[in-house]
Amino acid sequence: NFVSKPIIYQERMRPGQAKMICASFSPGGCFLATGSADHHVRVYHMAGDEGPRRILEMEAHTDRVDSIQWAHSGLKFVSGSKDGMAHIWHFESQQWKSKKLNMTTKLPNADSAEVEDLRKLKVTMVAWDVSDTWIITAVSDYKLKVWTAVDGDLYKVLSGHTDEIYVLESHPKDPHIVLSAGHDGQLYVWNILQGKSVVHFTNNIEGQGYGAVFDAKWSPCGNMIAASDSHGHILIFGFGSGNPQMKLLPKELFFHTDYRPLVRDANHMVLDEQTQVAPHLMPPPFLVDIDGNPYPPMLQRLVPGRENCESEQLIPNIVVGNEGTASFFSKTGTQEVIEGLPDDHPRYESFPESNWQGNYIRPGVRTGMRTSSDVEGIRHSSGNWQRDPNKEWGKRLLMKPIEKCQLDRTKRMVEALATKETAHYNREMRHRPIMINTNSAVVTENGKGKRKRKHYHTRSAEMEGSEVEQDDGDANSSGSEYSTSKDTEFSDSSSSASESSGYSDWVADEGVTLEPPKRSKRKQIPRQTSPVNNAEPKPKWEPHDIAPNIDKIKEVPENYKPSDWLGETMPKKVPYFPQMGDEVVYFRQGHQLYVNAVQTKKVYEMNAKDFPWMKNQLKDCEFVKIVGIKYEIRPPRLCCLKLALLDRDGRLTGNVFTVKYHDMPDVIDFFVLKQTYEVAISRLWNSGDRFRCMIDDSWWIGEVVSKSPVSEEFPDSLFMCYEIRWDNGEYERMSPWDMEPLKEDRMPANPCEPVPVLPEEIQSMLYQPQMEEWPHGDREGSTRRILRGLDNVMGLAIAEPFLVPVDLNEYPSYAMVVEYPIDLSTIKARFENNFYRRITSSQFDVRYLATNAEKFNKPHSIIVKRARIITELCLRIIKASTEVLDVTAIYHQLMDNYESSDTEADVDIFQPGPSSTTRSLRPLTTRNFCNPDDWKVEARKLLDALWRCEDSAPFRAPVDHIKHPDYYQIIDTPMDLSSIKEDLCGGNYKTPTDFYKDMKLIFQNSKNYNTNKRSRIYAMTVRLSAMFEEHMGRLIYNWKTARKRARTR
């Protein structure tokens, strides 16, 4: 049964020519493949009542995709396009993979003397044979090409058609038989194994040439073919003797009610004009020829509803009027619609002429063209032809219902196929995907063996388009877009908070521009160049002096495997997982215990001069903020933190130091969240107090024995200051943040036994976010919004390589190149479990998607491009403040912008260079203000100077919504220089900070919309913004100074 209300799914694709052209369901109905005018192939998973869910979207073709066909079994289909290519798709290891079929391919033994067709070939139709062994494509050169489905090799070329072919149908039983038809009016039945035609028919219409065949289908048994042509004819072909009644059918079949005019009554109901009866309530019509002459009763019984009529009801009641038109006097009212009578009436082998009262002339084949009177014949009929107005007609059955047993059998078959498809899909989803590009070219070496330093540029830094090498003496690398600094070797040292040390830096705007760290420099071991081959040797990367050759390893060494701690998705109190922006308490004693353990076990070599207490005056505990994170493969894999010192009021002191460590068994955390620390010290533990401690997801109970410092060097330190005794009699030292108050209702049944920790108990001990750390202070709402956006991103085809962690068994070198592995599934799980303590912490993970792809793969490779697009798309979702974000539209915009960058020259967006911006603003000076309101005059001068710059051209007027229709969907608050000038002249800015905010909005909007940092407009934005910031800083300073002077007067 059909559902009365169909499921409507609106696919939001790119504006313009994005309509769907073709579609094909899988045999079980669980999947739908579609082809569109925007060159994309899309696959939807029909997930029950949830509706279609897109699981593939890929621009696999370069022209419109107008033919698509699912195989008879399995998760595979073929798509054809006007670009002359067909793709065989199959689902494997969470990925839709395709094999290309090029229509220009020729058979190895093809006649070389054959004249080559210089026209661009197009695929007009595709089909599978019933066994899914062969794929048949119809090509615009009027040929059929047969391919092997497994290898995609060309097997046969079938010739015979003289015009384009748009009908391809495989035989339902025989895997070697296929039907083709086209606009040349020819219908072929081919044996594709032999490459020969079995049957050939030309649809010639006497006096009118041939009629193009528009469609054709096999009967389920495979013995008959039904086709339709351009003249409205239905053609029936059959193998064997067939039904003899088919031969008796006349070639002209019309109803006497055809072309009858309709009218609307007062209630706007549609009625037949002559009988004033609704068309669907009229009695079954009579069968006539084109001239309106009725056929004998035998043929009238072929009309649905007249199967079991008496002969009397099969003869129309006709009276010819004065004008020669057929008029009818009996009129039947609205007939009662009842259930159809059983279709068991006898079948006659000849016409019952004895019951026929009219002058019947059996229609023959007409010769020549029809006259106008011929065409108008059936329009002359009017009135009601029924003899008995009281006749109760059966319900018209246009098609005999399928028997219930057959219907049930078909339903069970489809359900079995659907179950098989779902199982196949789920099985492949459990397999890990394969990285698209595994070639790693990270460093190069010169011919003389001189060691070079490799410089890595993050997405926010200058993107040169290729890897850059510089000498040790002048190696510079861009940092974030707010600062540039010299790239120095990492060391544990104190420095100014404004310096860049190769970390992902926390900046003033709450981490909006967080970037992964620049690639640290590695020493290289030059390879010996073969004397035979003068080509440049293959690049090689050595992560450490003792690292094995990553080109040859088959398995990841144990000390290079990423720690499970790095892939954690559930928030835990211990061990501490660092996140950007965390305010923590650093315990020097704990760090010293870690250093002692590393040196004792000889985990890795440490330099005592680089310990932070060797270069800084550090107390037993320091309040710090994590302002930088990077990871380093020593081995083991180290977490390197840049820590900014805080005073007791939580303000930055301006000094930073660095710490690097790894998660080491039996070593206590020496970082504690400040929030957890403050709660812990508020509890006053005394000797004899009972407490509980969470160890391995269980509560263990003990008693405080005494309080004393663990080290005489720090007598006031709280680190491990309590001596405790467990209920089993063992003694140990603990810190107050490891101890929790007892709950009487959560005591063990037997002493010395643990109690499982409840989820709500874990939640109560976790970090509680501050209002400013999530948009509008709504962590749950923001998480739901981001998860919806991530689901849409993960449904894109280009996201497939980043869905799950890279399989290190398949790519062992990945663990030796990429310091911090991350993937979309991990990011999504962290959002679902409230792992991120603030929204900006998630940006650090997202940006590493592009960083890792750039580090492991070749520059300009497909996977690097996709990683950058996915990264930018996820960042927009995270930073979006609205609930509604059109991910598809933004995705297409990013795709278009990225592709367009290939035609643009790479621009240094961080160096002003010889641009007109620098020349125009250099002579501009800012004088001291005598009056606080003088800032308006200086702001007007600054605005005029910016206006004269060539770089300001895109920002002088509002963005044209016709040229850029998606701009106002992405940018919530547009701003331009002309609007600012109008507000400035109109006195709408009360302070220079209001003017500053609007100017900043222009640059921020440009960066949000023009995400390609290699584009020219992005470079113009950065240069103009830098010059504005330089002069605006002096303007605001002078304004504040003038205002202070005015207050003291």
LUMLUM-522467 format. One line per 8 residues: their letters; for each residue x, y, z of C-alpha. Coordinates in steps of 0.25 Angstrom, whole numbers, plus 5000, padded with zeros to 4 digits. Example, Ala and Ser with C-alpha at 12.3 -4.5 7.8 and 13.67 -1.06 7.14 Angstrom:
2
AS	5049 4982 5031  5055 4996 5029
//
This chain:
1049
NFVSKPII	5000 5000 5000  5005 5014 4997  5006 5024 5008  4995 5035 5006  5005 5046 5010  5018 5044 5003  5031 5047 5010  5036 5061 5004
YQERMRPG	5051 5063 5005  5057 5077 5001  5071 5075 4996  5078 5089 4998  5089 5089 4988  5096 5101 4981  5088 5112 4974  5085 5111 4960
QAKMICAS	5087 5099 4951  5086 5089 4963  5074 5081 4959  5073 5066 4960  5073 5059 4947  5073 5044 4949  5071 5035 4961  5071 5020 4964
FSPGGCFL	5068 5012 4976  5075 5000 4981  5068 4987 4980  5064 4987 4995  5060 5001 4995  5070 5005 5006  5078 5014 4997  5076 5025 4986
ATGSADHH	5086 5029 4976  5084 5042 4969  5091 5051 4958  5090 5066 4957  5093 5077 4948  5104 5082 4957  5112 5070 4953  5110 5064 4967
VRVYHMAG	5107 5049 4970  5099 5048 4983  5095 5035 4991  5084 5035 5001  5081 5025 5012  5066 5023 5014  5067 5022 5029  5053 5018 5033
DEGPRRIL	5044 5029 5038  5056 5039 5039  5055 5041 5024  5067 5041 5014  5081 5044 5020  5092 5048 5010  5104 5039 5011  5111 5043 4999
EMEAHTDR	5113 5056 4991  5124 5057 4981  5127 5065 4969  5132 5053 4962  5128 5058 4948  5132 5071 4940  5118 5072 4933  5103 5069 4937
VDSIQWAH	5101 5055 4942  5088 5050 4934  5088 5035 4935  5090 5026 4947  5086 5012 4950  5087 5003 4963  5092 4989 4961  5083 4977 4963
SGLKFVSG	5089 4974 4976  5099 4980 4986  5104 4994 4989  5108 4998 4975  5103 5006 4964  5108 5013 4951  5107 5028 4947  5108 5034 4933
SKDGMAHI	5111 5049 4929  5112 5058 4918  5127 5059 4921  5129 5046 4913  5132 5038 4926  5124 5027 4934  5128 5023 4948  5126 5010 4955
WHFESQQW	5123 5012 4970  5124 5002 4981  5124 5004 4996  5136 4999 5004  5142 5002 5017  5133 5014 5020  5136 5020 5006  5129 5021 4993
KSKKLNMT	5140 5018 4983  5139 5019 4968  5145 5013 4955  5145 5022 4943  5141 5017 4929  5146 5027 4918  5137 5026 4906  5149 5029 4897
TKLPNADS	5155 5016 4900  5156 5006 4888  5158 4991 4887  5172 4986 4886  5169 4980 4872  5161 4992 4867  5163 4996 4853  5173 5007 4852
AEVEDLRK	5168 5011 4839  5155 5015 4845  5152 5030 4844  5153 5036 4858  5141 5044 4862  5146 5058 4867  5133 5061 4874  5133 5061 4889
LKVTMVAW	5127 5048 4894  5115 5048 4904  5109 5036 4912  5094 5036 4908  5090 5024 4916  5096 5013 4926  5091 4999 4930  5095 4986 4937
DVSDTWII	5093 4972 4932  5084 4964 4941  5096 4957 4947  5104 4970 4950  5115 4964 4942  5115 4974 4930  5112 4989 4929  5106 4995 4917
TAVSDYKL	5108 5010 4913  5101 5017 4901  5110 5027 4895  5107 5039 4887  5114 5033 4875  5102 5024 4874  5110 5012 4879  5108 5003 4891
KVWTAVDG	5121 4999 4899  5121 4987 4908  5130 4987 4920  5134 4977 4931  5128 4982 4944  5140 4977 4953  5152 4983 4945  5145 4993 4937
DLYKVLSG	5151 4988 4924  5145 4990 4910  5140 4977 4905  5131 4979 4893  5127 4991 4884  5113 4989 4878  5109 4997 4865  5096 4998 4858
HTDEIYVL	5089 5011 4863  5089 5023 4854  5084 5033 4865  5086 5035 4880  5082 5024 4889  5073 5027 4901  5068 5013 4904  5076 5002 4911
ESHPKDPH	5069 4990 4917  5075 4977 4922  5068 4964 4920  5061 4960 4934  5066 4945 4932  5077 4944 4922  5090 4951 4927  5095 4952 4912
IVLSAGHD	5083 4959 4906  5081 4974 4906  5071 4983 4899  5074 4997 4893  5066 5007 4885  5067 5022 4882  5064 5033 4873  5067 5026 4860
GQLYVWNI	5054 5018 4862  5062 5005 4863  5060 4995 4874  5071 4984 4876  5072 4972 4884  5087 4969 4886  5095 4957 4891  5106 4964 4898
LQGKSVVH	5115 4952 4900  5116 4950 4885  5115 4965 4881  5103 4962 4871  5089 4966 4869  5079 4956 4871  5066 4963 4867  5065 4977 4860
FTNNIEGQ	5053 4985 4858  5051 4999 4851  5039 5007 4855  5034 5011 4841  5021 5019 4840  5016 5019 4826  5016 5033 4820  5023 5039 4832
GYGAVFDA	5037 5032 4833  5041 5026 4845  5037 5029 4860  5047 5031 4871  5046 5020 4882  5045 5028 4895  5044 5016 4905  5044 5001 4905
KWSPCGNM	5042 4991 4916  5043 4975 4917  5032 4967 4923  5035 4960 4936  5036 4947 4929  5045 4953 4918  5037 4948 4907  5030 4962 4903
IAASDSHG	5035 4976 4901  5026 4988 4902  5031 5001 4895  5026 5015 4893  5030 5025 4881  5029 5039 4878  5016 5038 4871  5008 5033 4883
HILIFGFG	5008 5018 4879  5010 5007 4888  5018 4995 4882  5017 4981 4887  5028 4971 4883  5028 4956 4887  5036 4944 4886  5028 4931 4882
SGNPQMKL	5013 4930 4878  5008 4940 4889  4994 4942 4891  4985 4941 4879  4976 4952 4884  4987 4962 4882  4987 4960 4867  4972 4963 4867
LPKELFFH	4974 4977 4873  4971 4988 4863  4982 4998 4862  4974 5010 4866  4969 5010 4880  4961 5022 4885  4950 5025 4895  4937 5032 4891
TDYRPLVR	4939 5042 4902  4953 5046 4898  4954 5061 4895  4941 5064 4902  4940 5078 4907  4939 5080 4922  4933 5091 4931  4932 5095 4945
DANHMVLD	4919 5096 4953  4916 5106 4964  4924 5098 4974  4936 5098 4965  4935 5083 4962  4939 5078 4949  4928 5072 4940  4926 5067 4926
EQTQVAPH	4920 5078 4918  4909 5070 4911  4905 5060 4922  4908 5069 4934  4914 5057 4941  4928 5057 4948  4937 5049 4938  4941 5039 4949
LMPPPFLV	4926 5036 4951  4923 5034 4937  4920 5020 4932  4932 5013 4925  4933 5019 4911  4932 5011 4898  4944 5007 4889  4944 5015 4876
DIDGNPYP	4954 5017 4864  4959 5031 4861  4947 5034 4853  4938 5031 4865  4932 5018 4860  4930 5008 4871  4936 4995 4871  4928 4982 4872
PMLQRLVP	4924 4976 4886  4936 4967 4887  4945 4978 4887  4936 4986 4896  4938 4976 4907  4953 4980 4907  4949 4993 4913  4951 4993 4929
GRENCESE	4937 4992 4935  4931 4985 4923  4937 4971 4925  4924 4964 4929  4914 4973 4922  4902 4967 4915  4903 4969 4900  4892 4979 4900
QLIPNIVV	4901 4988 4908  4912 4987 4899  4905 4994 4887  4904 5009 4888  4891 5016 4887  4894 5026 4875  4885 5036 4867  4891 5044 4856
GNEGTASF	4886 5059 4857  4883 5068 4845  4898 5073 4845  4903 5059 4844  4908 5058 4858  4905 5047 4867  4895 5051 4878  4890 5043 4890
FSKTGTQE	4878 5044 4898  4878 5034 4910  4885 5041 4922  4891 5033 4933  4892 5040 4947  4903 5038 4957  4906 5023 4957  4908 5015 4970
VIEGLPDD	4922 5010 4970  4923 4996 4975  4934 4986 4976  4939 4980 4963  4932 4967 4958  4941 4954 4957  4949 4954 4944  4944 4940 4940
HPRYESFP	4936 4943 4927  4938 4934 4915  4948 4939 4904  4943 4939 4890  4951 4935 4878  4943 4943 4868  4934 4955 4868  4919 4952 4872
ESNWQGNY	4914 4958 4859  4899 4954 4862  4899 4963 4873  4905 4975 4865  4895 4985 4860  4904 4995 4854  4911 4996 4841  4925 4992 4846
IRPGVRTG	4937 4993 4836  4949 4986 4842  4960 4997 4841  4971 4994 4833  4984 5001 4830  4982 5015 4826  4990 5020 4814  4995 5034 4813
MRTSSDVE	4993 5046 4823  4981 5047 4831  4971 5058 4827  4965 5068 4836  4952 5061 4836  4960 5048 4841  4966 5055 4852  4953 5062 4857
GIRHSSGN	4945 5049 4856  4944 5045 4870  4942 5059 4874  4928 5058 4868  4923 5049 4879  4914 5055 4890  4904 5052 4900  4902 5038 4907
WQRDPNKE	4903 5025 4899  4897 5016 4909  4885 5009 4906  4881 5006 4921  4882 5018 4930  4879 5009 4942  4891 5000 4940  4900 4999 4952
WGKRLLMK	4914 4998 4947  4925 4991 4954  4938 4999 4959  4947 5001 4947  4960 4993 4949  4970 4999 4940  4980 4988 4944  4977 4974 4950
PIEKCQLD	4981 4974 4965  4993 4966 4968  4989 4953 4976  4992 4954 4990  5001 4942 4991  5009 4948 4979  5009 4962 4986  5014 4955 5000
RTKRMVEA	5025 4948 4992  5030 4961 4986  5029 4968 4999  5037 4958 5006  5048 4958 4995  5049 4973 4996  5050 4972 5011  5061 4961 5010
LATKETAH	5069 4970 5000  5067 4982 5009  5073 4974 5021  5084 4969 5013  5088 4983 5008  5087 4989 5022  5096 4978 5028  5106 4980 5016
YNREMRHR	5106 4995 5019  5108 4993 5034  5119 4983 5032  5127 4993 5023  5124 5004 5033  5132 4996 5044  5144 4995 5035  5154 5006 5036
PIMINTNS	5155 5016 5024  5168 5017 5016  5175 5030 5014  5174 5035 5000  5188 5040 4998  5200 5033 5006  5212 5040 4999  5219 5048 5010
AVVTENGK	5229 5058 5005  5232 5066 5017  5247 5071 5016  5257 5072 5004  5272 5073 5004  5281 5080 4995  5291 5074 4986  5303 5077 4994
GKRKRKHY	5298 5071 5007  5297 5084 5014  5286 5083 5025  5274 5091 5023  5262 5094 5032  5248 5091 5028  5238 5102 5031  5223 5099 5033
HTRSAEME	5213 5109 5031  5199 5107 5038  5186 5111 5032  5187 5125 5038  5201 5127 5033  5206 5131 5020  5202 5120 5010  5213 5119 4999
GSEVEQDD	5207 5107 4992  5219 5099 4993  5229 5095 5004  5240 5106 5007  5254 5104 5011  5263 5114 5017  5277 5114 5023  5279 5113 5038
GDANSSGS	5283 5127 5039  5271 5134 5034  5260 5124 5036  5247 5131 5038  5233 5126 5040  5220 5133 5041  5212 5131 5054  5198 5135 5056
EYSTSKDT	5192 5146 5047  5194 5156 5059  5209 5154 5060  5221 5148 5053  5234 5143 5060  5247 5136 5058  5244 5121 5059  5254 5116 5070
EFSDSSSS	5257 5102 5076  5247 5098 5087  5253 5099 5101  5248 5100 5115  5251 5115 5117  5245 5128 5122  5240 5138 5112  5231 5150 5110
ASESSGYS	5217 5146 5108  5217 5153 5094  5227 5144 5088  5223 5133 5079  5230 5120 5082  5224 5111 5072  5211 5108 5080  5196 5109 5077
DWVADEGV	5195 5123 5084  5183 5128 5092  5180 5142 5087  5172 5153 5092  5159 5150 5085  5156 5138 5093  5164 5128 5084  5156 5131 5072
TLEPPKRS	5169 5130 5064  5175 5118 5071  5185 5111 5062  5193 5098 5063  5208 5100 5065  5217 5102 5054  5225 5090 5050  5237 5088 5059
KRKQIPRQ	5251 5087 5052  5256 5073 5050  5271 5069 5047  5272 5062 5034  5281 5050 5030  5285 5052 5015  5284 5040 5006  5294 5036 4996
TSPVNNAE	5291 5039 4982  5292 5028 4972  5303 5032 4962  5295 5026 4951  5282 5035 4953  5285 5050 4954  5271 5053 4958  5268 5059 4972
PKPKWEPH	5267 5048 4983  5254 5044 4989  5251 5053 5001  5252 5046 5015  5248 5051 5029  5254 5047 5042  5246 5050 5054  5258 5048 5063
DIAPNIDK	5273 5044 5062  5269 5030 5067  5256 5028 5059  5255 5016 5049  5254 5018 5034  5239 5021 5033  5239 5017 5018  5242 5003 5021
IKEVPENY	5235 5000 5034  5223 4990 5034  5219 4992 5048  5218 5004 5058  5229 5003 5068  5223 5002 5082  5229 5015 5087  5223 5022 5075
KPSDWLGE	5209 5018 5077  5200 5029 5081  5195 5028 5096  5181 5025 5099  5181 5038 5107  5182 5046 5095  5170 5040 5089  5161 5041 5101
TMPKKVPY	5147 5046 5099  5141 5044 5113  5143 5056 5123  5151 5051 5135  5156 5057 5147  5169 5049 5146  5178 5049 5138  5178 5063 5135
FPQMGDEV	5176 5066 5120  5181 5080 5116  5172 5089 5108  5174 5103 5103  5170 5114 5113  5171 5105 5125  5174 5112 5138  5182 5102 5146
VYFRQGHQ	5191 5100 5158  5205 5096 5155  5212 5088 5166  5227 5088 5164  5229 5076 5174  5220 5067 5165  5228 5072 5153  5241 5068 5160
LYVNAVQT	5235 5054 5163  5232 5052 5148  5246 5056 5144  5252 5046 5154  5243 5035 5149  5247 5038 5134  5262 5038 5138  5261 5026 5146
KKVYEMNA	5254 5018 5135  5262 5025 5124  5250 5028 5116  5256 5039 5108  5268 5048 5110  5266 5061 5118  5274 5074 5119  5275 5078 5134
KDFPWMKN	5278 5093 5129  5264 5094 5122  5256 5090 5135  5247 5102 5138  5252 5104 5152  5266 5105 5147  5263 5118 5140  5251 5123 5148
QLKDCEFV	5248 5126 5162  5236 5117 5164  5229 5115 5177  5224 5101 5181  5211 5104 5174  5208 5114 5163  5195 5119 5157  5196 5118 5142
KIVGIKYE	5188 5119 5129  5191 5110 5117  5193 5119 5106  5200 5110 5096  5200 5095 5093  5208 5086 5084  5212 5072 5083  5226 5066 5080
IRPPRLCC	5230 5052 5077  5243 5049 5085  5239 5037 5086  5230 5036 5094  5220 5046 5090  5221 5059 5099  5211 5069 5102  5218 5083 5102
LKLALLDR	5211 5094 5109  5213 5109 5109  5209 5114 5123  5206 5129 5126  5207 5132 5141  5195 5138 5148  5195 5146 5161  5185 5143 5172
DGRLTGNV	5174 5151 5165  5175 5143 5152  5182 5154 5144  5194 5151 5135  5207 5155 5140  5214 5156 5126  5223 5144 5129  5223 5130 5123
FTVKYHDM	5230 5117 5124  5229 5104 5117  5227 5090 5122  5227 5077 5114  5223 5063 5119  5215 5051 5116  5205 5042 5123  5213 5032 5131
PDVIDFFV	5208 5021 5139  5210 5022 5154  5213 5037 5153  5203 5047 5160  5198 5059 5152  5205 5072 5155  5194 5080 5149  5181 5082 5155
LKQTYEVA	5170 5091 5150  5169 5104 5158  5154 5101 5160  5156 5088 5166  5168 5093 5175  5159 5104 5181  5148 5094 5184  5158 5084 5190
ISRLWNSG	5165 5094 5199  5152 5099 5205  5150 5086 5211  5158 5085 5224  5162 5071 5227  5167 5067 5241  5173 5054 5247  5162 5044 5248
DRFRCMID	5153 5049 5237  5148 5039 5227  5148 5041 5212  5147 5034 5199  5156 5034 5187  5152 5031 5173  5162 5020 5167  5159 5013 5154
DSWWIGEV	5144 5017 5154  5142 5012 5168  5142 5018 5182  5152 5014 5192  5150 5018 5206  5161 5023 5216  5164 5031 5228  5173 5043 5230
VSKSPVSE	5185 5040 5239  5193 5053 5239  5197 5066 5231  5211 5069 5228  5219 5074 5216  5225 5063 5207  5238 5072 5206  5245 5081 5216
EFPDSLFM	5248 5090 5204  5234 5094 5203  5228 5093 5217  5215 5100 5213  5212 5092 5200  5199 5084 5200  5204 5074 5190  5203 5061 5196
CYEIRWDN	5202 5067 5210  5193 5057 5216  5197 5043 5221  5185 5034 5220  5182 5020 5224  5173 5011 5215  5162 5002 5221  5171 4990 5217
GEYERMSP	5182 4995 5226  5191 5001 5216  5198 5015 5217  5200 5025 5206  5201 5040 5204  5190 5048 5197  5187 5062 5193  5174 5069 5197
WDMEPLKE	5168 5070 5183  5169 5055 5182  5160 5053 5194  5144 5054 5194  5135 5054 5206  5128 5041 5209  5113 5039 5207  5106 5030 5216
DRMPANPC	5097 5024 5206  5109 5020 5197  5116 5011 5207  5121 4997 5203  5114 4985 5208  5127 4979 5213  5139 4987 5218  5151 4988 5209
EPVPVLPE	5142 4987 5197  5141 4997 5186  5128 5004 5182  5125 5007 5167  5125 5022 5164  5112 5027 5158  5111 5035 5146  5105 5047 5154
EIQSMLYQ	5116 5046 5164  5126 5047 5153  5119 5059 5147  5119 5066 5160  5134 5066 5161  5136 5071 5147  5139 5085 5142  5128 5095 5142
PQMEEWPH	5129 5104 5131  5128 5119 5133  5117 5128 5126  5127 5135 5117  5133 5121 5112  5121 5117 5103  5112 5126 5094  5101 5133 5103
GDREGSTR	5106 5124 5114  5098 5112 5108  5107 5100 5107  5096 5090 5104  5090 5099 5093  5103 5101 5087  5107 5087 5087  5094 5083 5080
RILRGLDN	5096 5093 5070  5110 5089 5067  5106 5074 5067  5096 5076 5056  5106 5084 5048  5116 5073 5050  5106 5062 5045  5104 5070 5032
VMGLAIAE	5119 5071 5030  5122 5057 5033  5111 5053 5022  5120 5060 5012  5128 5051 5003  5141 5059 5005  5140 5057 5020  5141 5042 5018
PFLVPVDL	5156 5041 5020  5155 5049 5033  5143 5042 5040  5151 5032 5048  5165 5030 5053  5176 5026 5042  5178 5011 5042  5193 5010 5047
NEYPSYAM	5193 4996 5042  5191 5001 5028  5200 5014 5030  5210 5011 5041  5218 5023 5037  5206 5032 5041  5209 5030 5056  5224 5035 5053
VVEYPIDL	5220 5048 5046  5207 5053 5052  5209 5057 5067  5194 5059 5070  5185 5050 5063  5170 5055 5062  5158 5052 5054  5144 5056 5053
STIKARFE	5138 5044 5061  5147 5048 5073  5143 5062 5072  5128 5059 5071  5129 5049 5083  5136 5060 5091  5125 5069 5088  5114 5059 5092
NNFYRRIT	5121 5055 5105  5124 5070 5109  5139 5068 5108  5142 5082 5104  5143 5091 5116  5141 5103 5107  5136 5105 5092  5150 5110 5088
SSQFDVRY	5157 5098 5092  5150 5090 5081  5156 5099 5071  5170 5094 5074  5165 5080 5071  5158 5084 5058  5170 5092 5052  5179 5079 5054
LATNAEKF	5171 5072 5043  5177 5081 5033  5191 5082 5040  5192 5066 5040  5188 5065 5026  5198 5075 5021  5209 5069 5029  5206 5054 5024
NKPHSIIV	5203 5057 5010  5208 5064 4998  5206 5079 4996  5194 5082 4987  5189 5068 4988  5174 5065 4988  5174 5061 5002  5181 5074 5007
KRARIITE	5170 5082 5000  5159 5074 5006  5165 5075 5020  5166 5090 5019  5152 5091 5014  5146 5082 5025  5154 5090 5035  5149 5103 5031
LCLRIIKA	5135 5098 5030  5136 5092 5044  5141 5105 5050  5130 5113 5044  5120 5103 5050  5127 5105 5064  5128 5120 5063  5114 5122 5057
STEVLDVT	5104 5129 5067  5092 5125 5060  5084 5113 5061  5082 5112 5046  5094 5110 5038  5093 5105 5023  5105 5095 5023  5103 5091 5009
AIYHQLMD	5103 5106 5004  5116 5109 5012  5122 5096 5007  5120 5100 4992  5125 5114 4995  5138 5108 5001  5139 5099 4989  5138 5110 4979
NYESSDTE	5147 5119 4986  5158 5108 4988  5157 5104 4973  5158 5119 4969  5171 5121 4977  5178 5112 4967  5177 5123 4956  5182 5134 4966
ADVDIFQP	5197 5137 4969  5201 5134 4983  5201 5147 4991  5209 5149 5004  5197 5154 5013  5206 5157 5025  5216 5167 5019  5211 5180 5014
GPSSTTRS	5222 5180 5003  5221 5191 4992  5206 5192 4992  5199 5205 4991  5194 5204 5005  5207 5206 5011  5210 5218 5002  5197 5225 5005
LRPLTTRN	5197 5224 5020  5212 5226 5023  5211 5241 5022  5199 5241 5031  5202 5246 5045  5194 5247 5058  5195 5260 5066  5192 5261 5080
FCNPDDWK	5178 5265 5084  5175 5279 5091  5160 5274 5092  5155 5260 5094  5146 5262 5082  5158 5265 5073  5158 5250 5070  5147 5251 5060
VEARKLLD	5155 5260 5051  5167 5250 5052  5157 5239 5049  5152 5246 5037  5167 5247 5032  5170 5233 5035  5157 5228 5027  5160 5237 5015
ALWRCEDS	5174 5232 5015  5169 5217 5015  5159 5221 5004  5170 5225 4995  5177 5212 4996  5175 5202 4985  5173 5191 4996  5161 5198 5001
APFRAPVD	5153 5196 4987  5145 5184 4991  5141 5191 5004  5136 5204 5000  5122 5200 4997  5112 5189 5002  5114 5176 4996  5105 5173 4984
HIKHPDYY	5095 5163 4988  5093 5159 4973  5107 5156 4970  5109 5149 4984  5095 5144 4988  5101 5135 4999  5108 5147 5006  5097 5151 5015
QIIDTPMD	5094 5137 5019  5108 5136 5025  5110 5150 5030  5100 5155 5040  5105 5169 5041  5110 5175 5028  5118 5188 5029  5126 5196 5019
LSSIKEDL	5134 5209 5018  5123 5218 5012  5114 5214 5023  5124 5217 5034  5128 5231 5027  5113 5234 5027  5112 5231 5042  5125 5238 5045
CGGNYKTP	5120 5251 5038  5106 5250 5044  5112 5249 5058  5107 5236 5061  5120 5231 5068  5121 5236 5082  5135 5230 5085  5146 5225 5076
TDFYKDMK	5144 5211 5081  5130 5211 5074  5137 5215 5061  5148 5205 5064  5138 5194 5065  5131 5196 5052  5144 5197 5045  5148 5184 5051
LIFQNSKN	5135 5178 5047  5138 5181 5032  5151 5173 5033  5145 5162 5041  5134 5160 5031  5144 5159 5020  5152 5148 5027  5139 5140 5030
YNTNKRSR	5134 5141 5016  5147 5140 5008  5153 5128 5015  5164 5125 5005  5176 5132 5011  5184 5131 4998  5173 5139 4991  5176 5154 4987
IYAMTVRL	5165 5160 4994  5169 5153 5007  5183 5159 5006  5176 5173 5003  5168 5171 5016  5180 5167 5025  5189 5179 5019  5178 5189 5021
SAMFEEHM	5175 5184 5035  5189 5185 5039  5191 5199 5035  5178 5203 5041  5182 5196 5054  5195 5204 5055  5189 5217 5053  5176 5215 5061
GRLIYNWK	5185 5211 5073  5191 5224 5074  5178 5231 5071  5171 5224 5083  5183 5227 5092  5183 5242 5089  5168 5242 5091  5170 5236 5105
TARKRART	5181 5245 5109  5172 5257 5105  5161 5252 5113  5169 5251 5125  5175 5265 5124  5160 5270 5122  5156 5263 5135  5168 5269 5143
R	5165 5283 5139
//
